[in-house]
């Protein structure tokens, strides 16, 4: 294997780590916002949010751990190939690919959890939204008037 082969992963791993850091910072902002709202007593059903955010922080930490491990293994792989220890370099390159794959799988799982959290928030907005309640009432009134018309026709 050429010494440049492991080097091909560096841009990909760097971009992944940047994306993971952004996810971590965003989650941190959500937690700080939730904390501020909790102090003001403005957090309904916070336990579900807290559980979700704790899980996300844990997953992001694992994503970063495997991403950094992939970068370190890739670097050591290049060094071993430079020292003409090709077999060991290839093994570490394979482990680097495995670490990156694990990182991506965990990232995918974290995305699903994030989407669930967003959907939960949207449901909360719908429940508390006056216009949503108004639309639901109008739909209900329309259904009742439609039922009344059908009942009158049957008589």
C-alpha positions in Angstrom: 0.0 0.0 0.0 1.3 3.5 -0.8 1.8 6.0 2.0 -0.8 8.3 0.3 -3.6 5.8 0.7 -4.2 6.5 4.4 -3.7 10.2 3.7 -6.9 10.1 1.6 -8.9 9.7 4.8 -7.6 12.9 6.4 -10.0 15.4 4.7 -13.0 13.1 5.4 -12.2 12.5 9.0 -11.5 16.2 9.6 -14.9 17.1 8.1 -16.6 14.5 10.2 -14.9 15.8 13.4 -16.0 19.3 12.5 -19.6 18.2 12.0 -19.5 16.3 15.3 -18.2 19.3 17.1 -21.0 21.4 15.6 -23.6 18.8 16.8 -22.0 18.9 20.3 -22.1 22.7 20.4 -25.7 22.8 19.3 -26.7 20.2 21.9 -24.8 22.2 24.5 -26.8 25.3 23.6 -30.0 23.4 23.9 -29.0 22.2 27.3 -28.1 25.7 28.5 -31.4 27.0 27.1 -33.3 24.3 28.9 -31.4 25.0 32.1 -32.3 28.7 31.9 -35.9 27.9 31.3 -35.9 25.4 34.1 -34.7 28.1 36.5 -37.6 30.3 35.4 -40.1 27.4 35.7 -40.9 27.4 32.0 -40.1 23.7 31.2 -43.1 21.4 30.9 -42.2 17.7 30.6 -38.5 18.3 31.0 -37.6 14.8 32.0 -38.1 13.4 28.5 -36.0 16.2 27.1 -33.2 15.7 29.6 -33.1 12.0 28.9 -32.9 12.6 25.2 -30.2 15.2 25.6 -28.1 13.0 27.9 -28.3 10.2 25.3 -27.4 12.6 22.5 -24.4 13.9 24.4 -23.2 10.4 25.1 -23.6 9.4 21.5 -21.8 12.5 20.2 -18.9 11.7 22.7 -18.7 8.2 21.2 -18.8 9.6 17.6 -15.9 12.0 18.5 -14.0 9.2 20.2 -14.2 6.9 17.2 -13.5 9.8 14.8 -10.3 10.8 16.7 -9.3 7.2 17.0 -9.7 6.8 13.2 -7.4 9.8 12.7 -4.8 8.6 15.1 -4.8 5.1 13.6 -4.6 6.6 10.1 -1.6 8.7 11.2 0.2 5.7 12.8 -0.6 3.6 9.7 1.2 6.2 7.5 4.1 6.3 9.8 4.4 2.5 9.7 4.2 2.5 5.9 6.9 5.1 5.9 9.1 2.8 8.0 8.3 0.0 5.4 6.3 -2.0 8.0 3.5 -2.4 5.4 1.6 -5.3 7.0 1.3 -3.5 10.3 0.4 -0.3 8.4 -2.3 -2.1 6.5 -3.7 -3.6 9.7 -3.9 -0.1 11.3 -5.4 1.4 8.2 -8.1 -1.3 8.3 -8.7 -0.5 12.0 -8.9 3.2 11.1 -11.6 2.4 8.5 -13.5 0.4 11.1 -13.3 3.2 13.6 -14.6 5.7 11.1 -17.4 3.3 10.1 -18.4 2.9 13.8 -18.4 6.7 14.2 -20.7 7.0 11.2 -23.1 4.4 12.4 -23.3 6.1 15.8 -23.9 9.4 14.0 -26.7 7.9 12.1 -28.3 6.7 15.3 -27.9 10.1 16.9 -29.6 11.7 13.9 -32.6 9.5 14.4 -32.8 10.5 18.1 -32.5 14.2 17.1 -35.4 13.8 14.7 -37.5 12.2 17.3 -36.8 15.1 19.6 -37.7 17.6 16.9 -41.0 15.7 16.2 -41.8 15.7 20.0 -41.3 19.5 20.1 -43.5 20.0 17.0 -46.2 18.0 18.7 -45.9 20.3 21.7 -46.2 23.3 19.5 -49.3 21.9 17.9 -50.9 21.3 21.3 -50.2 24.8 22.6 -50.8 26.6 19.4 -54.1 28.6 19.4 -54.3 28.6 15.6 -53.9 24.8 15.6 -56.7 24.4 18.2 -58.8 26.8 16.1 -58.2 24.8 12.9 -59.0 21.6 14.8 -62.3 23.1 16.1 -63.2 24.3 12.6 -62.5 20.8 11.2 -64.7 19.3 14.0 -67.5 21.9 13.3 -67.3 21.1 9.6 -67.6 17.4 10.3 -70.6 18.0 12.5 -72.4 20.1 9.9 -71.6 17.5 7.3 -73.1 14.8 9.5 -76.2 16.9 10.1 -76.7 17.5 6.4 -76.3 13.7 5.7 -78.8 12.9 8.6 -81.3 15.4 7.2 -81.0 13.8 3.7 -81.6 10.4 5.2 -84.8 11.5 7.0 
